[in-house]
């Protein structure tokens, strides 16, 4: 059994040259293993107003930490 902790979605307005605003959404998930020895951090970044459709500007990333 895996414990799942979901952090909120962070929405960051980023001002670009020409005074247009681009919205950046980041999502983090922090699931722990059932024995509490492995933490996996998964990050997703979205630019919903970029006009690129489903194209991902920044690839999702995963970090794994293990306690001995």
Secondary structure, DSSP 8 states (H G I E B T S, - for coil): --B--B---EEEEEE-TTS-EEEEEEEEEEEE-TTS-EEEEEEEEE-TTSS-TT--SS--EEEEEE--
